[in-house]
Amino acid sequence: MMGWAIMILLAAAVGWALWRFGRFGQGGGLDLLGAALLLAVAGYAWQGRPDLPGKATPPPAAQAMPDSAFATMRDTMFEKFTGDAQVLATADAFHRQGLDEYAIGVLKSALQRRPRSADLWVGLGNALVSRGGGLVAPAAELAFTRAAKLSPLHPGPPFFLGLAYAQAGQLDRARAEWAGLLARTPADAPWRADLVAQLAAVDAALR
């Protein structure tokens, strides 16, 4: 009933406005106006569904995602209790909700304040790879390269760039990144075991 009431009120308002300001008061103009309004009401009765309750369309739900390898493997290479670590954790949370665009936005915003953070550049590279469905696009490569230039001794840039190459099927490039990193990794480095395991898996795949 509410739909019909609104329709009748609108028709009456439009009719009054056209009669008042549209010079329909003489001749056959008033009949034409009435016929047009009746046609509009008839069309609403034919195709409209005033009996259905109003209901807002919910936004499409984002698909939940598992933690990325970057989230699960960076603890041995990155500092844990810093502002950058909090930003990376926030980006991880967005990724788990399937909202990689939001993750990228968080990282870019943080990089505007701390453009020399190698950790954030690696995080951005990983987020760009995730958004691209595993494709290592030039923007992602640039982010990893920027991180490596800012912190040449940081294991994160070559390790996670190599991981992105491996997941994209570019095994030769992954091996080159990891072999170079292993050559300069101390024997007691906490990330060495992961690096050796990844390199062995790539060598086995290449054989």
LUMGU-560593 format. One record per atom (N, C-alpha, C, O, CB): residue in three letters; x, y, z. Coordinates in steps of 0.2 Angstrom, whole numbers, plus 5000, padded with zeros to 4 digits. Glycine has a CB too. Example, Ala and Ser with C-alpha at 12.3 -4.5 7.8 and 13.67 -1.06 7.14 Angstrom:
# LUMGU-560593
ALA506649725039/ALA506249785039/ALA506649845039/ALA507149835042/ALA505749785045/SER506449895035/SER506849955036/SER506450005039/SER506750065040/SER507049975029/
# end
This chain:
# LUMGU-560593
MET500449945000/MET500050005000/MET500450065000/MET500250114997/MET499550005006/MET501050065003/MET501450125004/MET501750144997/MET501750204995/MET502050115008/GLY501850094993/GLY502050104986/GLY501550144982/GLY501750194978/GLY502250044982/TRP500950124982/TRP500350154979/TRP500250224982/TRP500150274978/TRP499750114980/ALA500350234988/ALA500250304991/ALA500750354988/ALA500650404986/ALA500250304998/ILE501350324988/ILE501950374985/ILE501850384978/ILE501950444976/ILE502650334986/MET501650334974/MET501450344967/MET500950394966/MET501050444962/MET501350284964/ILE500350394970/ILE499850434969/ILE500050504971/ILE499850554967/ILE499250414973/LEU500350514976/LEU500650584978/LEU501050614973/LEU501050674972/LEU500950574985/LEU501550574970/LEU501950604965/LEU501650624959/LEU501750674956/LEU502550544963/ALA501150584957/ALA500750594951/ALA500350664952/ALA500250704948/ALA500250544949/ALA500050664958/ALA499650734960/ALA500150794960/ALA499950844957/ALA499350724967/ALA500750784963/ALA501250834963/ALA501450864956/ALA501450914955/ALA501850824967/VAL501550814952/VAL501850824945/VAL501250854941/VAL501350904938/VAL502050764941/GLY500650834942/GLY500050864938/GLY499950934940/GLY499850974936/GLY499450824940/TRP499950944947/TRP499851014949/TRP500451064947/TRP500251114945/TRP499851014957/ALA501051034947/ALA501551084945/ALA501551094937/ALA501651154935/ALA502251044946/LEU501351044933/LEU501251064926/LEU500651104925/LEU500751144920/LEU501150994922/TRP500151094928/TRP499551144927/TRP499651214930/TRP499451254926/TRP498951114931/ARG500051214935/ARG500251284938/ARG500751324934/ARG500651384932/ARG500451284945/PHE501251284931/PHE501751324928/PHE501851304920/PHE502251334917/PHE502451304931/GLY501451254918/GLY501551234911/GLY501051254907/GLY501051234901/GLY501551164911/ARG500551304909/ARG500051324904/ARG499651274901/ARG499551274895/ARG500351374899/PHE499351224905/PHE498951174903/PHE498251184904/PHE497751144903/PHE499151104906/GLY498051244906/GLY497351264909/GLY496851274903/GLY496251264905/GLY497351324913/GLN497051274897/GLN496551294892/GLN496551234886/GLN497051204886/GLN496651364889/GLY495951234883/GLY495951184877/GLY496051114879/GLY495851094885/GLY496551204872/GLY496351074875/GLY496451004876/GLY497050984880/GLY497150924881/GLY496450964870/GLY497451034882/GLY498051024886/GLY497950984892/GLY498250944894/GLY498451084887/LEU497351004896/LEU497250974902/LEU497050904901/LEU497250864905/LEU496651014906/ASP496650884896/ASP496550814895/ASP497150774893/ASP497250724895/ASP496050814889/LEU497550804890/LEU498250774888/LEU498650764894/LEU498950704895/LEU498650814883/LEU498650804898/LEU499050804905/LEU498750744909/LEU499050704911/LEU499050864909/GLY498050744909/GLY497750684913/GLY497850624910/GLY497950574914/GLY496950704914/ALA497850614904/ALA497950554900/ALA498650524902/ALA498750464903/ALA497850554893/ALA499150574901/ALA499850554903/ALA499950534910/ALA500350484911/ALA500350614901/LEU499650564915/LEU499750544921/LEU499350474923/LEU499650424926/LEU499450594926/LEU498850464920/LEU498450394920/LEU498850344917/LEU498850284919/LEU497750404917/LEU499250354911/LEU499650304908/LEU500250294912/LEU500450234913/LEU499950334901/ALA500550344916/ALA501050324921/ALA500850284926/ALA501250234928/ALA501350394923/VAL500250294929/VAL500050254935/VAL499850184932/VAL500050134936/VAL499350284938/ALA499550174926/ALA499450114923/ALA500050074922/ALA500150014924/ALA499050114917/GLY500650104920/GLY501250074919/GLY501550044925/GLY501849994926/GLY501750114915/TYR501450084931/TYR501750064937/TYR501350004940/TYR501649954943/TYR501650124942/ALA500650004939/ALA500249954941/ALA500449884937/ALA500349834940/ALA499549964940/TRP500649894931/TRP500749834927/TRP501449804928/TRP501549744929/TRP500749854919/GLN501949844929/GLN502649824929/GLN502949834936/GLN503449794938/GLN503149854925/GLY502649874940/GLY502949894947/GLY502749834952/GLY502249794951/GLY502649954950/ARG503049834958/ARG502849784963/ARG502849814969/ARG503249814974/ARG503449724963/PRO502349854970/PRO502249894976/PRO502149854983/PRO502149874988/PRO501649944976/ASP501949794981/ASP501749744987/ASP502449714990/ASP502449694996/ASP501349694985/LEU503049724987/LEU503649694990/LEU503949744995/LEU503949804993/LEU504149684984/PRO504149715000/PRO504549765005/PRO505149785002/PRO505549754999/PRO504649725012/GLY505349855004/GLY505949875002/GLY506549845006/GLY506549825012/GLY506049955004/LYS507049825002/LYS507649795005/LYS508249815001/LYS508349814995/LYS507549715004/ALA508749845005/ALA509449865002/ALA509849805000/ALA509849755003/ALA509849905007/THR510149814994/THR510549764991/THR511249764995/THR511549814995/THR510649774984/PRO511349704998/PRO512049705002/PRO512649704997/PRO512549684991/PRO512049645006/PRO513149734999/PRO513749734995/PRO514049664994/PRO513949624999/PRO514349784998/PRO514349654989/PRO514649584988/PRO515149564993/PRO515649614995/PRO514949574981/ALA515149504996/ALA515649485001/ALA516249474998/ALA516349434993/ALA515349435005/ALA516849495001/ALA517449474999/ALA517649405001/ALA517449385006/ALA518049525002/GLN518049374997/GLN518149304998/GLN518749295003/GLN519249335002/GLN518349264991/ALA518649255008/ALA519249255013/ALA519749215010/ALA519749165006/ALA518949215019/MET520349235012/MET521049205010/MET521449185015/MET521449205021/MET521349255005/PRO521849135014/PRO522349115019/PRO522949165020/PRO522949205015/PRO522649045018/ASP523249155025/ASP523849195026/ASP524349185020/ASP524449135017/ASP524249185032/SER524649245018/SER525149235012/SER525849205015/SER525949205021/SER525249305009/ALA526249175011/ALA526849155013/ALA527249215016/ALA527649195021/ALA527249125007/PHE527149275014/PHE527549325017/PHE527349335024/PHE527749355028/PHE527349395013/ALA526749325025/ALA526449335032/ALA526749285037/ALA526949295043/ALA525749335033/THR526849225034/THR527049165038/THR527749155039/THR528049115043/THR526749105036/MET528149185034/MET528849165034/MET529349225036/MET529949225036/MET529049145027/ARG529049285037/ARG529449345038/ARG529749355045/ARG530149395046/ARG529049405036/ASP529449315050/ASP529649335056/ASP530449325058/ASP530649365062/ASP529249285061/THR530749285054/THR531449275056/THR531849325052/THR532449335053/THR531649205053/MET531549365048/MET531949415044/MET531749495046/MET532149535044/MET531849405037/PHE531149505049/PHE530949565050/PHE530849585057/PHE530749535061/PHE530249575046/GLU530949645059/GLU530849665066/GLU530049655068/GLU529649675064/GLU531049735068/LYS529949635074/LYS529249615075/LYS528849675079/LYS528249675079/LYS529249555080/PHE529249715083/PHE528849765087/PHE528949835085/PHE529249875089/PHE529049755095/THR528849855079/THR528949915076/THR528349945073/THR527849905072/THR529549915071/GLY528350005071/GLY527750035068/GLY527650005061/GLY527049995059/GLY527850115067/ASP528249985058/ASP528149955051/ASP527849885052/ASP527449865048/ASP528849945048/ALA528049845057/ALA527749785059/ALA526949785059/ALA526649745057/ALA528049745065/GLN526749835063/GLN526049845064/GLN525649865057/GLN525149835056/GLN525849905068/VAL526049905053/VAL525749915046/VAL525649845042/VAL525149835039/VAL526149965042/LEU526249805042/LEU526249745039/LEU525649695041/LEU525349665037/LEU526849715039/ALA525549695048/ALA525049655051/ALA524349685048/ALA523949635047/ALA525049655058/THR524249745048/THR523649775045/THR523549755038/THR522949735036/THR523549845046/ALA524049755034/ALA523949735027/ALA523849655027/ALA523449635022/ALA524649745023/ASP524149615031/ASP523949545031/ASP523249535033/ASP522949495030/ASP524349515037/ALA522949575037/ALA522249565039/ALA521749585033/ALA521349545032/ALA522049615045/PHE521949635029/PHE521549645023/PHE521649595018/PHE521149575015/PHE521749715020/HIS522249565018/HIS522349515013/HIS521849455015/HIS521549425010/HIS523049495012/ARG521849435021/ARG521449375023/ARG520749385022/ARG520349335021/ARG521549365031/GLN520549445021/GLN519749465020/GLN519649465012/GLN519149485010/GLN519549535023/GLY520249455008/GLY520149465001/GLY520149534999/GLY519949544993/GLY519549424999/LEU520449585003/LEU520449655001/LEU521149675000/LEU521449715003/LEU520149695007/ASP521449644994/ASP522149664993/ASP522249744991/ASP522749774992/ASP522449624987/GLU521749774988/GLU521749844986/GLU521849884993/GLU522149934993/GLU521149864982/TYR521449864998/TYR521549895004/TYR522249885007/TYR522549935010/TYR520949875009/ALA522449825007/ALA523149815009/ALA523649855006/ALA524149885009/ALA523349745008/ILE523649864999/ILE524049904995/ILE523949984997/ILE524450014998/ILE523949904988/GLY523350004999/GLY523250075001/GLY523550085007/GLY523850135008/GLY522550085001/VAL523550035012/VAL523850045019/VAL524550055018/VAL524950095021/VAL523649985023/LEU524850015014/LEU525650015013/LEU525850075010/LEU526350105012/LEU525849945009/LYS525550095005/LYS525650155001/LYS525650215006/LYS526050265006/LYS525250164995/SER525150225010/SER525050275014/SER525650275019/SER525850325021/SER524350275018/ALA525850215022/ALA526350215027/ALA527050235023/ALA527450265026/ALA526450145030/LEU527150215017/LEU527750235013/LEU527750305012/LEU528350335011/LEU527750195007/GLN527250345012/GLN527250415011/GLN527550445017/GLN527950495017/GLN526550445010/ARG527450415023/ARG527750445029/ARG528450415030/ARG528950445033/ARG527350425035/ARG528550355028/ARG529250315029/ARG529450285023/ARG529550225022/ARG529250265035/PRO529650335018/PRO529850305011/PRO530550265011/PRO530650235006/PRO529950365006/ARG530950265016/ARG531550225017/ARG531450165021/ARG531950135023/ARG532050275020/SER530850135022/SER530750075025/SER530850015020/SER530350005016/SER530050075029/ALA531349975021/ALA531349915016/ALA530849865018/ALA530549835013/ALA532049885017/ASP530649865024/ASP530149815026/ASP529449835022/ASP529149785020/ASP530049815034/LEU529249895022/LEU528649915019/LEU528649905012/LEU528149885009/LEU528549985021/TRP529249915009/TRP529349905001/TRP529249835000/TRP528949814995/TRP529949934999/VAL529549795004/VAL529449715003/VAL528749705003/VAL528449664999/VAL529849675007/GLY528349725009/GLY527649715010/GLY527249735004/GLY526749705002/GLY527449755016/LEU527449795001/LEU527049824995/LEU527149774989/LEU526649764985/LEU527249894993/GLY527749754988/GLY527949704982/GLY527449644983/GLY527249614978/GLY528649684982/ASN527449614989/ASN527049554990/ASN526349564989/ASN525949524986/ASN527149534998/ALA526049624992/ALA525349644991/ALA525149654983/ALA524649634981/ALA525149704994/LEU525649684979/LEU525549684972/LEU525549624969/LEU525149604964/LEU526049734969/VAL525949574971/VAL525949504968/VAL525249474970/VAL524949434965/VAL526549464971/SER525049484976/SER524449444978/SER523849474974/SER523449434971/SER524249464985/ARG523849544973/ARG523249574969/ARG523249544962/ARG522749544959/ARG523349644969/GLY523849534959/GLY523949514952/GLY523849434951/GLY524049414946/GLY524649534950/GLY523649404957/GLY523549334956/GLY524149294955/GLY524149234952/GLY523049314950/GLY524749314958/GLY525349284958/GLY525849304952/GLY526349284952/GLY525249204957/LEU525549354948/LEU525949374943/LEU526449434946/LEU526249474949/LEU525549414937/VAL527149424944/VAL527649474946/VAL527649534941/VAL528049524937/VAL528349444947/ALA527249574942/ALA527149634938/ALA527749684939/ALA528049674944/ALA526449674939/PRO527849724934/PRO528449774935/PRO528449814941/PRO528949834944/PRO528449814929/ALA527849834943/ALA527749874949/ALA527949834955/ALA528249864960/ALA527049894950/ALA527849774955/ALA528049724961/ALA528749724961/ALA529149724966/ALA527649664961/GLU529049704955/GLU529849704955/GLU530149764957/GLU530649764960/GLU530049684947/LEU529849824955/LEU530149884957/LEU530149894965/LEU530549924967/LEU529749944954/ALA529549874968/ALA529549884975/ALA530049834978/ALA530349864983/ALA528849854977/PHE530149774976/PHE530649734979/PHE531349764978/PHE531849764982/PHE530649664976/THR531449794972/THR532149824970/THR532249884974/THR532849894977/THR532149844963/ARG531749924975/ARG531849984980/ARG532049964987/ARG532449994990/ARG531150024980/ALA531749904989/ALA531949884996/ALA532649864996/ALA532949875001/ALA531449824998/ALA532849824991/ALA533549804991/ALA534049854991/ALA534549854994/ALA533649754985/LYS533849914987/LYS534349964987/LYS534350004993/LYS534950034995/LYS534150014981/LEU533850004997/LEU533750045003/LEU534150005009/LEU534450035013/LEU533050055005/SER534149935008/SER534449895013/SER534749835010/SER534449785010/SER533949875019/PRO535349845007/PRO535749795003/PRO535849725007/PRO535849675004/PRO536349815001/LEU535849735014/LEU536049675018/LEU535349635020/LEU535349585024/LEU536449685024/HIS534849665019/HIS534149645022/HIS534049575018/HIS533949585011/HIS533549695021/PRO533849525021/PRO533749465017/PRO533049465014/PRO532849425010/PRO533749405022/GLY532549505017/GLY531849505014/GLY531749515007/GLY531449475004/GLY531449555018/PRO532049565004/PRO531949584997/PRO532149524992/PRO531749504988/PRO532349644995/PRO532749494993/PRO532849444988/PRO532549374990/PRO532349334985/PRO533649424988/PHE532349364996/PHE532049304998/PHE531349304995/PHE531049254992/PHE532049295005/PHE530949364996/PHE530249364994/PHE530149374987/PHE529649354984/PHE529849414999/LEU530649404984/LEU530549414977/LEU530749344974/LEU530349324969/LEU531149464974/GLY531149304976/GLY531249244974/GLY530649194975/GLY530549154970/GLY531849214977/LEU530349204980/LEU529749164982/LEU529149184977/LEU528849144974/LEU529449174989/ALA529149244975/ALA528649274970/ALA528749244963/ALA528349214960/ALA528549344970/TYR529449244962/TYR529649214955/TYR529449134955/TYR529149114950/TYR530349224954/ALA529549104961/ALA529449034961/ALA528749014960/ALA528548964957/ALA529749004967/GLN528349054964/GLN527549044964/GLN527349054957/GLN526749034955/GLN527249084969/ALA527649104953/ALA527449114946/ALA527749074941/ALA527549084935/ALA527649194945/GLY528149024943/GLY528348974938/GLY529048994935/GLY529348964931/GLY527948964933/GLN529349054937/GLN529949074935/GLN530549054939/GLN530849084943/GLN529949154934/LEU530648984939/LEU531148954943/LEU531848974942/LEU532148974947/LEU531048874942/ASP532048984936/ASP532749014935/ASP532849074939/ASP533349084942/ASP532949014928/ARG532349124939/ARG532449184942/ARG532449174949/ARG532749214953/ARG531949234939/ALA532049134952/ALA531949124959/ALA532649094961/ALA532849114967/ALA531349074960/ARG532949044958/ARG533549014960/ARG534149064960/ARG534549064965/ARG533748954955/ALA534149114955/ALA534649164955/ALA534549204961/ALA535149224964/ALA534549204949/GLU533949224963/GLU533849274969/GLU534149234975/GLU534449264980/GLU533149294970/TRP533949174976/TRP534049134982/TRP534749114983/TRP535049114988/TRP533649074983/ALA535049094977/ALA535749074977/ALA536249134979/ALA536649124983/ALA536049044970/GLY536049194977/GLY536449254979/GLY536349264986/GLY536849284989/GLY536249314974/LEU535749264988/LEU535649274996/LEU535949225000/LEU536249245005/LEU534849274997/LEU535949154998/LEU536349105002/LEU537049115002/LEU537349105008/LEU536149034999/ALA537349144997/ALA538049154997/ALA538249205002/ALA538849205004/ALA538249174990/ARG537849255004/ARG538049305009/ARG537649295016/ARG537649335020/ARG537949365006/THR537349235017/THR536949225023/THR537449185028/THR537649135026/THR536349185021/PRO537449215034/PRO537849185039/PRO537549115041/PRO536949105040/PRO537949225046/ALA538049075043/ALA537849005045/ALA537348995050/ALA536948955051/ALA538448965047/ASP537349045055/ASP536849045061/ASP536249095060/ASP535849105064/ASP537249065067/ALA536149115053/ALA535549165052/ALA534949125053/ALA534849065051/ALA535649195045/PRO534449155057/PRO533849115058/PRO533449105052/PRO532949055052/PRO533349155063/TRP533549135046/TRP533149125040/TRP533449075036/TRP533249055030/TRP533049185037/ARG534049055037/ARG534449005033/ARG534148945031/ARG534148925026/ARG535148995036/ALA533848915036/ALA533548845035/ALA532948855030/ALA532848815026/ALA533248815042/ASP532548905031/ASP532048915026/ASP532248925019/ASP532048905014/ASP531548975028/LEU532848965018/LEU533148985012/LEU533448915009/LEU533348905003/LEU533749035013/VAL533748875013/VAL534048815010/VAL533448765007/VAL533548735002/VAL534448785015/ALA532948765011/ALA532348725009/ALA532048745003/ALA531948704998/ALA531848725015/GLN531948815002/GLN531648834996/GLN532148824990/GLN531948804985/GLN531548914997/LEU532748834991/LEU533248824986/LEU533248754983/LEU533348734977/LEU533948854988/ALA533248704988/ALA533248634987/ALA532648614983/ALA532648574978/ALA533348594993/ALA532048644985/ALA531448634981/ALA531448654974/ALA531248624969/ALA530848664985/VAL531748714973/VAL531848744966/VAL532248694962/VAL532148684956/VAL532048814966/ASP532848674965/ASP533348634961/ASP533048564959/ASP533148544954/ASP533948624965/ALA532648544964/ALA532248474962/ALA531748484956/ALA531748444952/ALA531948454968/ALA531448544956/ALA530948554951/ALA531348564944/ALA531048544939/ALA530548614953/LEU531848604945/LEU532248614938/LEU532548544936/LEU532648544930/LEU532848664940/ARG532748504940/ARG532948434938/ARG532448394934/ARG532548334932/ARG533348394943/
# end
